[in-house]
Amino acid sequence: MSEPHNKEELILEGIAASPGVAHGRAVVYLQKQLDVPCFEINEDQVDAELERFDKAILETRAEIALSLIHI
């Protein structure tokens, strides 16, 4: 099934990733300020938090790898 074509023209300005003109699907990246929570933990929670952090890193790497397959 083909996607519907939008006949409207949309002009976006920004920093080019490479020179030239392109035709096709565009991805708009909006940089936002991250809201990173900061909280204190007890000394007995440090190991669990480090494990949680390591797990998050592994999951993020897997998500990035999966995304690269679809590019």
mmCIF file of the N, C-alpha and C atoms, coordinates in Angstrom:
data_MODEL
# 
_entry.id   MODEL 
# 
loop_
_atom_site.group_PDB 
_atom_site.id 
_atom_site.type_symbol 
_atom_site.label_atom_id 
_atom_site.label_alt_id 
_atom_site.label_comp_id 
_atom_site.label_asym_id 
_atom_site.label_entity_id 
_atom_site.label_seq_id 
_atom_site.pdbx_PDB_ins_code 
_atom_site.Cartn_x 
_atom_site.Cartn_y 
_atom_site.Cartn_z 
_atom_site.occupancy 
_atom_site.B_iso_or_equiv 
_atom_site.pdbx_formal_charge 
_atom_site.auth_seq_id 
_atom_site.auth_comp_id 
_atom_site.auth_asym_id 
_atom_site.auth_atom_id 
_atom_site.pdbx_PDB_model_num 
ATOM 1   N N  . MET A 1 1  ? 0.846  -1.172 0.000  1.00 0.00 ? 1  MET A N  1 
ATOM 2   C CA . MET A 1 1  ? 0.000  0.000  0.000  1.00 0.00 ? 1  MET A CA 1 
ATOM 3   C C  . MET A 1 1  ? 0.894  1.239  0.000  1.00 0.00 ? 1  MET A C  1 
ATOM 4   N N  . SER A 1 2  ? 0.642  2.155  -0.887 1.00 0.00 ? 2  SER A N  1 
ATOM 5   C CA . SER A 1 2  ? 1.467  3.357  -0.950 1.00 0.00 ? 2  SER A CA 1 
ATOM 6   C C  . SER A 1 2  ? 0.950  4.414  0.015  1.00 0.00 ? 2  SER A C  1 
ATOM 7   N N  . GLU A 1 3  ? 1.862  5.268  0.417  1.00 0.00 ? 3  GLU A N  1 
ATOM 8   C CA . GLU A 1 3  ? 1.510  6.341  1.345  1.00 0.00 ? 3  GLU A CA 1 
ATOM 9   C C  . GLU A 1 3  ? 0.863  7.474  0.570  1.00 0.00 ? 3  GLU A C  1 
ATOM 10  N N  . PRO A 1 4  ? -0.087 8.189  1.202  1.00 0.00 ? 4  PRO A N  1 
ATOM 11  C CA . PRO A 1 4  ? -0.690 9.339  0.523  1.00 0.00 ? 4  PRO A CA 1 
ATOM 12  C C  . PRO A 1 4  ? 0.361  10.438 0.360  1.00 0.00 ? 4  PRO A C  1 
ATOM 13  N N  . HIS A 1 5  ? 0.297  11.143 -0.761 1.00 0.00 ? 5  HIS A N  1 
ATOM 14  C CA . HIS A 1 5  ? 1.256  12.204 -1.042 1.00 0.00 ? 5  HIS A CA 1 
ATOM 15  C C  . HIS A 1 5  ? 0.667  13.539 -0.617 1.00 0.00 ? 5  HIS A C  1 
ATOM 16  N N  . ASN A 1 6  ? 1.434  14.271 0.131  1.00 0.00 ? 6  ASN A N  1 
ATOM 17  C CA . ASN A 1 6  ? 1.041  15.608 0.550  1.00 0.00 ? 6  ASN A CA 1 
ATOM 18  C C  . ASN A 1 6  ? 1.549  16.584 -0.492 1.00 0.00 ? 6  ASN A C  1 
ATOM 19  N N  . LYS A 1 7  ? 0.659  17.316 -1.120 1.00 0.00 ? 7  LYS A N  1 
ATOM 20  C CA . LYS A 1 7  ? 1.031  18.220 -2.205 1.00 0.00 ? 7  LYS A CA 1 
ATOM 21  C C  . LYS A 1 7  ? 1.503  19.575 -1.691 1.00 0.00 ? 7  LYS A C  1 
ATOM 22  N N  . GLU A 1 8  ? 1.398  19.811 -0.377 1.00 0.00 ? 8  GLU A N  1 
ATOM 23  C CA . GLU A 1 8  ? 1.845  21.086 0.165  1.00 0.00 ? 8  GLU A CA 1 
ATOM 24  C C  . GLU A 1 8  ? 3.359  21.149 0.195  1.00 0.00 ? 8  GLU A C  1 
ATOM 25  N N  . GLU A 1 9  ? 3.889  22.323 -0.035 1.00 0.00 ? 9  GLU A N  1 
ATOM 26  C CA . GLU A 1 9  ? 5.326  22.511 0.041  1.00 0.00 ? 9  GLU A CA 1 
ATOM 27  C C  . GLU A 1 9  ? 5.658  23.080 1.410  1.00 0.00 ? 9  GLU A C  1 
ATOM 28  N N  . LEU A 1 10 ? 6.664  22.519 2.029  1.00 0.00 ? 10 LEU A N  1 
ATOM 29  C CA . LEU A 1 10 ? 7.102  22.967 3.339  1.00 0.00 ? 10 LEU A CA 1 
ATOM 30  C C  . LEU A 1 10 ? 8.581  23.273 3.241  1.00 0.00 ? 10 LEU A C  1 
ATOM 31  N N  . ILE A 1 11 ? 8.956  24.482 3.574  1.00 0.00 ? 11 ILE A N  1 
ATOM 32  C CA . ILE A 1 11 ? 10.356 24.878 3.507  1.00 0.00 ? 11 ILE A CA 1 
ATOM 33  C C  . ILE A 1 11 ? 10.897 24.958 4.928  1.00 0.00 ? 11 ILE A C  1 
ATOM 34  N N  . LEU A 1 12 ? 11.939 24.187 5.184  1.00 0.00 ? 12 LEU A N  1 
ATOM 35  C CA . LEU A 1 12 ? 12.582 24.173 6.490  1.00 0.00 ? 12 LEU A CA 1 
ATOM 36  C C  . LEU A 1 12 ? 13.982 24.745 6.345  1.00 0.00 ? 12 LEU A C  1 
ATOM 37  N N  . GLU A 1 13 ? 14.401 25.525 7.313  1.00 0.00 ? 13 GLU A N  1 
ATOM 38  C CA . GLU A 1 13 ? 15.745 26.069 7.304  1.00 0.00 ? 13 GLU A CA 1 
ATOM 39  C C  . GLU A 1 13 ? 16.518 25.475 8.462  1.00 0.00 ? 13 GLU A C  1 
ATOM 40  N N  . GLY A 1 14 ? 17.785 25.225 8.244  1.00 0.00 ? 14 GLY A N  1 
ATOM 41  C CA . GLY A 1 14 ? 18.603 24.657 9.302  1.00 0.00 ? 14 GLY A CA 1 
ATOM 42  C C  . GLY A 1 14 ? 20.010 24.413 8.822  1.00 0.00 ? 14 GLY A C  1 
ATOM 43  N N  . ILE A 1 15 ? 20.710 23.568 9.509  1.00 0.00 ? 15 ILE A N  1 
ATOM 44  C CA . ILE A 1 15 ? 22.079 23.237 9.158  1.00 0.00 ? 15 ILE A CA 1 
ATOM 45  C C  . ILE A 1 15 ? 22.056 21.992 8.275  1.00 0.00 ? 15 ILE A C  1 
ATOM 46  N N  . ALA A 1 16 ? 22.642 22.096 7.105  1.00 0.00 ? 16 ALA A N  1 
ATOM 47  C CA . ALA A 1 16 ? 22.653 20.966 6.170  1.00 0.00 ? 16 ALA A CA 1 
ATOM 48  C C  . ALA A 1 16 ? 23.641 19.903 6.625  1.00 0.00 ? 16 ALA A C  1 
ATOM 49  N N  . ALA A 1 17 ? 23.248 18.655 6.463  1.00 0.00 ? 17 ALA A N  1 
ATOM 50  C CA . ALA A 1 17 ? 24.136 17.543 6.783  1.00 0.00 ? 17 ALA A CA 1 
ATOM 51  C C  . ALA A 1 17 ? 25.122 17.302 5.647  1.00 0.00 ? 17 ALA A C  1 
ATOM 52  N N  . SER A 1 18 ? 24.720 17.669 4.430  1.00 0.00 ? 18 SER A N  1 
ATOM 53  C CA . SER A 1 18 ? 25.596 17.534 3.270  1.00 0.00 ? 18 SER A CA 1 
ATOM 54  C C  . SER A 1 18 ? 25.115 18.525 2.208  1.00 0.00 ? 18 SER A C  1 
ATOM 55  N N  . PRO A 1 19 ? 25.976 18.876 1.270  1.00 0.00 ? 19 PRO A N  1 
ATOM 56  C CA . PRO A 1 19 ? 25.582 19.846 0.253  1.00 0.00 ? 19 PRO A CA 1 
ATOM 57  C C  . PRO A 1 19 ? 24.609 19.247 -0.759 1.00 0.00 ? 19 PRO A C  1 
ATOM 58  N N  . GLY A 1 20 ? 23.852 20.097 -1.422 1.00 0.00 ? 20 GLY A N  1 
ATOM 59  C CA . GLY A 1 20 ? 22.988 19.638 -2.499 1.00 0.00 ? 20 GLY A CA 1 
ATOM 60  C C  . GLY A 1 20 ? 21.513 19.753 -2.168 1.00 0.00 ? 20 GLY A C  1 
ATOM 61  N N  . VAL A 1 21 ? 20.723 19.178 -3.038 1.00 0.00 ? 21 VAL A N  1 
ATOM 62  C CA . VAL A 1 21 ? 19.267 19.198 -2.911 1.00 0.00 ? 21 VAL A CA 1 
ATOM 63  C C  . VAL A 1 21 ? 18.796 17.755 -2.786 1.00 0.00 ? 21 VAL A C  1 
ATOM 64  N N  . ALA A 1 22 ? 17.801 17.547 -1.946 1.00 0.00 ? 22 ALA A N  1 
ATOM 65  C CA . ALA A 1 22 ? 17.278 16.192 -1.764 1.00 0.00 ? 22 ALA A CA 1 
ATOM 66  C C  . ALA A 1 22 ? 15.775 16.189 -1.961 1.00 0.00 ? 22 ALA A C  1 
ATOM 67  N N  . HIS A 1 23 ? 15.280 15.044 -2.372 1.00 0.00 ? 23 HIS A N  1 
ATOM 68  C CA . HIS A 1 23 ? 13.845 14.855 -2.540 1.00 0.00 ? 23 HIS A CA 1 
ATOM 69  C C  . HIS A 1 23 ? 13.475 13.580 -1.796 1.00 0.00 ? 23 HIS A C  1 
ATOM 70  N N  . GLY A 1 24 ? 12.504 13.663 -0.900 1.00 0.00 ? 24 GLY A N  1 
ATOM 71  C CA . GLY A 1 24 ? 12.113 12.466 -0.168 1.00 0.00 ? 24 GLY A CA 1 
ATOM 72  C C  . GLY A 1 24 ? 11.627 12.800 1.227  1.00 0.00 ? 24 GLY A C  1 
ATOM 73  N N  . ARG A 1 25 ? 11.568 11.778 2.025  1.00 0.00 ? 25 ARG A N  1 
ATOM 74  C CA . ARG A 1 25 ? 11.078 11.916 3.392  1.00 0.00 ? 25 ARG A CA 1 
ATOM 75  C C  . ARG A 1 25 ? 12.115 12.648 4.243  1.00 0.00 ? 25 ARG A C  1 
ATOM 76  N N  . ALA A 1 26 ? 11.657 13.587 5.048  1.00 0.00 ? 26 ALA A N  1 
ATOM 77  C CA . ALA A 1 26 ? 12.551 14.353 5.921  1.00 0.00 ? 26 ALA A CA 1 
ATOM 78  C C  . ALA A 1 26 ? 12.267 14.023 7.376  1.00 0.00 ? 26 ALA A C  1 
ATOM 79  N N  . VAL A 1 27 ? 13.300 14.093 8.166  1.00 0.00 ? 27 VAL A N  1 
ATOM 80  C CA . VAL A 1 27 ? 13.171 13.913 9.606  1.00 0.00 ? 27 VAL A CA 1 
ATOM 81  C C  . VAL A 1 27 ? 13.557 15.229 10.261 1.00 0.00 ? 27 VAL A C  1 
ATOM 82  N N  . VAL A 1 28 ? 12.672 15.762 11.064 1.00 0.00 ? 28 VAL A N  1 
ATOM 83  C CA . VAL A 1 28 ? 12.938 17.023 11.746 1.00 0.00 ? 28 VAL A CA 1 
ATOM 84  C C  . VAL A 1 28 ? 13.376 16.708 13.168 1.00 0.00 ? 28 VAL A C  1 
ATOM 85  N N  . TYR A 1 29 ? 14.562 17.164 13.511 1.00 0.00 ? 29 TYR A N  1 
ATOM 86  C CA . TYR A 1 29 ? 15.111 16.925 14.837 1.00 0.00 ? 29 TYR A CA 1 
ATOM 87  C C  . TYR A 1 29 ? 14.963 18.196 15.643 1.00 0.00 ? 29 TYR A C  1 
ATOM 88  N N  . LEU A 1 30 ? 14.218 18.112 16.710 1.00 0.00 ? 30 LEU A N  1 
ATOM 89  C CA . LEU A 1 30 ? 14.032 19.257 17.595 1.00 0.00 ? 30 LEU A CA 1 
ATOM 90  C C  . LEU A 1 30 ? 14.804 19.002 18.877 1.00 0.00 ? 30 LEU A C  1 
ATOM 91  N N  . GLN A 1 31 ? 15.824 19.815 19.089 1.00 0.00 ? 31 GLN A N  1 
ATOM 92  C CA . GLN A 1 31 ? 16.633 19.648 20.288 1.00 0.00 ? 31 GLN A CA 1 
ATOM 93  C C  . GLN A 1 31 ? 15.915 20.315 21.455 1.00 0.00 ? 31 GLN A C  1 
ATOM 94  N N  . LYS A 1 32 ? 15.759 19.554 22.519 1.00 0.00 ? 32 LYS A N  1 
ATOM 95  C CA . LYS A 1 32 ? 15.090 20.079 23.698 1.00 0.00 ? 32 LYS A CA 1 
ATOM 96  C C  . LYS A 1 32 ? 16.025 19.956 24.887 1.00 0.00 ? 32 LYS A C  1 
ATOM 97  N N  . GLN A 1 33 ? 15.763 20.753 25.859 1.00 0.00 ? 33 GLN A N  1 
ATOM 98  C CA . GLN A 1 33 ? 16.508 20.674 27.109 1.00 0.00 ? 33 GLN A CA 1 
ATOM 99  C C  . GLN A 1 33 ? 16.057 19.422 27.853 1.00 0.00 ? 33 GLN A C  1 
ATOM 100 N N  . LEU A 1 34 ? 16.994 18.622 28.291 1.00 0.00 ? 34 LEU A N  1 
ATOM 101 C CA . LEU A 1 34 ? 16.652 17.419 29.038 1.00 0.00 ? 34 LEU A CA 1 
ATOM 102 C C  . LEU A 1 34 ? 16.393 17.775 30.494 1.00 0.00 ? 34 LEU A C  1 
ATOM 103 N N  . ASP A 1 35 ? 15.382 17.162 31.042 1.00 0.00 ? 35 ASP A N  1 
ATOM 104 C CA . ASP A 1 35 ? 15.075 17.325 32.455 1.00 0.00 ? 35 ASP A CA 1 
ATOM 105 C C  . ASP A 1 35 ? 15.552 16.065 33.160 1.00 0.00 ? 35 ASP A C  1 
ATOM 106 N N  . VAL A 1 36 ? 16.761 16.113 33.684 1.00 0.00 ? 36 VAL A N  1 
ATOM 107 C CA . VAL A 1 36 ? 17.366 14.957 34.333 1.00 0.00 ? 36 VAL A CA 1 
ATOM 108 C C  . VAL A 1 36 ? 17.134 15.059 35.836 1.00 0.00 ? 36 VAL A C  1 
ATOM 109 N N  . PRO A 1 37 ? 16.420 14.083 36.390 1.00 0.00 ? 37 PRO A N  1 
ATOM 110 C CA . PRO A 1 37 ? 16.158 14.148 37.832 1.00 0.00 ? 37 PRO A CA 1 
ATOM 111 C C  . PRO A 1 37 ? 17.433 13.889 38.628 1.00 0.00 ? 37 PRO A C  1 
ATOM 112 N N  . CYS A 1 38 ? 17.541 14.533 39.747 1.00 0.00 ? 38 CYS A N  1 
ATOM 113 C CA . CYS A 1 38 ? 18.680 14.360 40.626 1.00 0.00 ? 38 CYS A CA 1 
ATOM 114 C C  . CYS A 1 38 ? 18.137 14.034 42.011 1.00 0.00 ? 38 CYS A C  1 
ATOM 115 N N  . PHE A 1 39 ? 18.559 12.900 42.539 1.00 0.00 ? 39 PHE A N  1 
ATOM 116 C CA . PHE A 1 39 ? 18.084 12.522 43.862 1.00 0.00 ? 39 PHE A CA 1 
ATOM 117 C C  . PHE A 1 39 ? 19.165 11.761 44.602 1.00 0.00 ? 39 PHE A C  1 
ATOM 118 N N  . GLU A 1 40 ? 19.075 11.786 45.890 1.00 0.00 ? 40 GLU A N  1 
ATOM 119 C CA . GLU A 1 40 ? 20.052 11.093 46.727 1.00 0.00 ? 40 GLU A CA 1 
ATOM 120 C C  . GLU A 1 40 ? 19.589 9.673  47.000 1.00 0.00 ? 40 GLU A C  1 
ATOM 121 N N  . ILE A 1 41 ? 20.578 8.776  47.123 1.00 0.00 ? 41 ILE A N  1 
ATOM 122 C CA . ILE A 1 41 ? 20.279 7.391  47.482 1.00 0.00 ? 41 ILE A CA 1 
ATOM 123 C C  . ILE A 1 41 ? 21.126 7.012  48.693 1.00 0.00 ? 41 ILE A C  1 
ATOM 124 N N  . ASN A 1 42 ? 20.673 6.011  49.372 1.00 0.00 ? 42 ASN A N  1 
ATOM 125 C CA . ASN A 1 42 ? 21.435 5.510  50.515 1.00 0.00 ? 42 ASN A CA 1 
ATOM 126 C C  . ASN A 1 42 ? 22.603 4.673  50.016 1.00 0.00 ? 42 ASN A C  1 
ATOM 127 N N  . GLU A 1 43 ? 23.601 4.523  50.861 1.00 0.00 ? 43 GLU A N  1 
ATOM 128 C CA . GLU A 1 43 ? 24.795 3.763  50.487 1.00 0.00 ? 43 GLU A CA 1 
ATOM 129 C C  . GLU A 1 43 ? 24.457 2.326  50.100 1.00 0.00 ? 43 GLU A C  1 
ATOM 130 N N  . ASP A 1 44 ? 23.453 1.755  50.739 1.00 0.00 ? 44 ASP A N  1 
ATOM 131 C CA . ASP A 1 44 ? 23.084 0.369  50.426 1.00 0.00 ? 44 ASP A CA 1 
ATOM 132 C C  . ASP A 1 44 ? 22.339 0.241  49.096 1.00 0.00 ? 44 ASP A C  1 
ATOM 133 N N  . GLN A 1 45 ? 22.011 1.343  48.446 1.00 0.00 ? 45 GLN A N  1 
ATOM 134 C CA . GLN A 1 45 ? 21.316 1.325  47.163 1.00 0.00 ? 45 GLN A CA 1 
ATOM 135 C C  . GLN A 1 45 ? 22.264 1.514  45.975 1.00 0.00 ? 45 GLN A C  1 
ATOM 136 N N  . VAL A 1 46 ? 23.548 1.782  46.251 1.00 0.00 ? 46 VAL A N  1 
ATOM 137 C CA . VAL A 1 46 ? 24.497 2.101  45.187 1.00 0.00 ? 46 VAL A CA 1 
ATOM 138 C C  . VAL A 1 46 ? 24.642 0.954  44.192 1.00 0.00 ? 46 VAL A C  1 
ATOM 139 N N  . ASP A 1 47 ? 24.854 -0.263 44.677 1.00 0.00 ? 47 ASP A N  1 
ATOM 140 C CA . ASP A 1 47 ? 25.033 -1.403 43.762 1.00 0.00 ? 47 ASP A CA 1 
ATOM 141 C C  . ASP A 1 47 ? 23.823 -1.617 42.863 1.00 0.00 ? 47 ASP A C  1 
ATOM 142 N N  . ALA A 1 48 ? 22.638 -1.501 43.429 1.00 0.00 ? 48 ALA A N  1 
ATOM 143 C CA . ALA A 1 48 ? 21.417 -1.678 42.632 1.00 0.00 ? 48 ALA A CA 1 
ATOM 144 C C  . ALA A 1 48 ? 21.294 -0.581 41.572 1.00 0.00 ? 48 ALA A C  1 
ATOM 145 N N  . GLU A 1 49 ? 21.661 0.638  41.924 1.00 0.00 ? 49 GLU A N  1 
ATOM 146 C CA . GLU A 1 49 ? 21.586 1.743  40.956 1.00 0.00 ? 49 GLU A CA 1 
ATOM 147 C C  . GLU A 1 49 ? 22.624 1.564  39.846 1.00 0.00 ? 49 GLU A C  1 
ATOM 148 N N  . LEU A 1 50 ? 23.807 1.075  40.191 1.00 0.00 ? 50 LEU A N  1 
ATOM 149 C CA . LEU A 1 50 ? 24.820 0.815  39.167 1.00 0.00 ? 50 LEU A CA 1 
ATOM 150 C C  . LEU A 1 50 ? 24.364 -0.286 38.223 1.00 0.00 ? 50 LEU A C  1 
ATOM 151 N N  . GLU A 1 51 ? 23.723 -1.304 38.741 1.00 0.00 ? 51 GLU A N  1 
ATOM 152 C CA . GLU A 1 51 ? 23.178 -2.372 37.892 1.00 0.00 ? 51 GLU A CA 1 
ATOM 153 C C  . GLU A 1 51 ? 22.080 -1.825 36.983 1.00 0.00 ? 51 GLU A C  1 
ATOM 154 N N  . ARG A 1 52 ? 21.249 -0.965 37.531 1.00 0.00 ? 52 ARG A N  1 
ATOM 155 C CA . ARG A 1 52 ? 20.169 -0.351 36.747 1.00 0.00 ? 52 ARG A CA 1 
ATOM 156 C C  . ARG A 1 52 ? 20.755 0.507  35.616 1.00 0.00 ? 52 ARG A C  1 
ATOM 157 N N  . PHE A 1 53 ? 21.820 1.238  35.939 1.00 0.00 ? 53 PHE A N  1 
ATOM 158 C CA . PHE A 1 53 ? 22.493 2.065  34.940 1.00 0.00 ? 53 PHE A CA 1 
ATOM 159 C C  . PHE A 1 53 ? 23.095 1.194  33.833 1.00 0.00 ? 53 PHE A C  1 
ATOM 160 N N  . ASP A 1 54 ? 23.806 0.134  34.208 1.00 0.00 ? 54 ASP A N  1 
ATOM 161 C CA . ASP A 1 54 ? 24.406 -0.767 33.222 1.00 0.00 ? 54 ASP A CA 1 
ATOM 162 C C  . ASP A 1 54 ? 23.343 -1.383 32.323 1.00 0.00 ? 54 ASP A C  1 
ATOM 163 N N  . LYS A 1 55 ? 22.219 -1.772 32.897 1.00 0.00 ? 55 LYS A N  1 
ATOM 164 C CA . LYS A 1 55 ? 21.120 -2.343 32.109 1.00 0.00 ? 55 LYS A CA 1 
ATOM 165 C C  . LYS A 1 55 ? 20.589 -1.310 31.118 1.00 0.00 ? 55 LYS A C  1 
ATOM 166 N N  . ALA A 1 56 ? 20.469 -0.065 31.567 1.00 0.00 ? 56 ALA A N  1 
ATOM 167 C CA . ALA A 1 56 ? 19.970 1.000  30.686 1.00 0.00 ? 56 ALA A CA 1 
ATOM 168 C C  . ALA A 1 56 ? 20.927 1.228  29.520 1.00 0.00 ? 56 ALA A C  1 
ATOM 169 N N  . ILE A 1 57 ? 22.229 1.179  29.791 1.00 0.00 ? 57 ILE A N  1 
ATOM 170 C CA . ILE A 1 57 ? 23.219 1.349  28.718 1.00 0.00 ? 57 ILE A CA 1 
ATOM 171 C C  . ILE A 1 57 ? 23.085 0.229  27.690 1.00 0.00 ? 57 ILE A C  1 
ATOM 172 N N  . LEU A 1 58 ? 22.965 -1.018 28.156 1.00 0.00 ? 58 LEU A N  1 
ATOM 173 C CA . LEU A 1 58 ? 22.822 -2.154 27.237 1.00 0.00 ? 58 LEU A CA 1 
ATOM 174 C C  . LEU A 1 58 ? 21.546 -2.034 26.409 1.00 0.00 ? 58 LEU A C  1 
ATOM 175 N N  . GLU A 1 59 ? 20.442 -1.644 27.034 1.00 0.00 ? 59 GLU A N  1 
ATOM 176 C CA . GLU A 1 59 ? 19.179 -1.492 26.309 1.00 0.00 ? 59 GLU A CA 1 
ATOM 177 C C  . GLU A 1 59 ? 19.267 -0.371 25.275 1.00 0.00 ? 59 GLU A C  1 
ATOM 178 N N  . THR A 1 60 ? 19.945 0.704  25.636 1.00 0.00 ? 60 THR A N  1 
ATOM 179 C CA . THR A 1 60 ? 20.101 1.820  24.702 1.00 0.00 ? 60 THR A CA 1 
ATOM 180 C C  . THR A 1 60 ? 20.943 1.410  23.506 1.00 0.00 ? 60 THR A C  1 
ATOM 181 N N  . ARG A 1 61 ? 22.038 0.690  23.753 1.00 0.00 ? 61 ARG A N  1 
ATOM 182 C CA . ARG A 1 61 ? 22.870 0.207  22.641 1.00 0.00 ? 61 ARG A CA 1 
ATOM 183 C C  . ARG A 1 61 ? 22.078 -0.701 21.720 1.00 0.00 ? 61 ARG A C  1 
ATOM 184 N N  . ALA A 1 62 ? 21.243 -1.553 22.286 1.00 0.00 ? 62 ALA A N  1 
ATOM 185 C CA . ALA A 1 62 ? 20.414 -2.447 21.473 1.00 0.00 ? 62 ALA A CA 1 
ATOM 186 C C  . ALA A 1 62 ? 19.423 -1.651 20.632 1.00 0.00 ? 62 ALA A C  1 
ATOM 187 N N  . GLU A 1 63 ? 18.813 -0.634 21.213 1.00 0.00 ? 63 GLU A N  1 
ATOM 188 C CA . GLU A 1 63 ? 17.867 0.212  20.468 1.00 0.00 ? 63 GLU A CA 1 
ATOM 189 C C  . GLU A 1 63 ? 18.568 0.939  19.325 1.00 0.00 ? 63 GLU A C  1 
ATOM 190 N N  . ILE A 1 64 ? 19.763 1.446  19.578 1.00 0.00 ? 64 ILE A N  1 
ATOM 191 C CA . ILE A 1 64 ? 20.516 2.142  18.528 1.00 0.00 ? 64 ILE A CA 1 
ATOM 192 C C  . ILE A 1 64 ? 20.873 1.166  17.415 1.00 0.00 ? 64 ILE A C  1 
ATOM 193 N N  . ALA A 1 65 ? 21.345 -0.017 17.769 1.00 0.00 ? 65 ALA A N  1 
ATOM 194 C CA . ALA A 1 65 ? 21.687 -1.030 16.764 1.00 0.00 ? 65 ALA A CA 1 
ATOM 195 C C  . ALA A 1 65 ? 20.482 -1.372 15.912 1.00 0.00 ? 65 ALA A C  1 
ATOM 196 N N  . LEU A 1 66 ? 19.323 -1.528 16.536 1.00 0.00 ? 66 LEU A N  1 
ATOM 197 C CA . LEU A 1 66 ? 18.102 -1.831 15.804 1.00 0.00 ? 66 LEU A CA 1 
ATOM 198 C C  . LEU A 1 66 ? 17.713 -0.681 14.891 1.00 0.00 ? 66 LEU A C  1 
ATOM 199 N N  . SER A 1 67 ? 17.886 0.541  15.358 1.00 0.00 ? 67 SER A N  1 
ATOM 200 C CA . SER A 1 67 ? 17.582 1.715  14.537 1.00 0.00 ? 67 SER A CA 1 
ATOM 201 C C  . SER A 1 67 ? 18.491 1.785  13.313 1.00 0.00 ? 67 SER A C  1 
ATOM 202 N N  . LEU A 1 68 ? 19.756 1.432  13.493 1.00 0.00 ? 68 LEU A N  1 
ATOM 203 C CA . LEU A 1 68 ? 20.699 1.490  12.374 1.00 0.00 ? 68 LEU A CA 1 
ATOM 204 C C  . LEU A 1 68 ? 20.317 0.505  11.269 1.00 0.00 ? 68 LEU A C  1 
ATOM 205 N N  . ILE A 1 69 ? 19.700 -0.606 11.626 1.00 0.00 ? 69 ILE A N  1 
ATOM 206 C CA . ILE A 1 69 ? 19.271 -1.578 10.628 1.00 0.00 ? 69 ILE A CA 1 
ATOM 207 C C  . ILE A 1 69 ? 18.204 -0.981 9.716  1.00 0.00 ? 69 ILE A C  1 
ATOM 208 N N  . HIS A 1 70 ? 17.372 -0.100 10.276 1.00 0.00 ? 70 HIS A N  1 
ATOM 209 C CA . HIS A 1 70 ? 16.250 0.460  9.531  1.00 0.00 ? 70 HIS A CA 1 
ATOM 210 C C  . HIS A 1 70 ? 16.598 1.756  8.783  1.00 0.00 ? 70 HIS A C  1 
ATOM 211 N N  . ILE A 1 71 ? 17.852 2.168  8.855  1.00 0.00 ? 71 ILE A N  1 
ATOM 212 C CA . ILE A 1 71 ? 18.247 3.413  8.168  1.00 0.00 ? 71 ILE A CA 1 
ATOM 213 C C  . ILE A 1 71 ? 18.691 3.069  6.764  1.00 0.00 ? 71 ILE A C  1 
# 
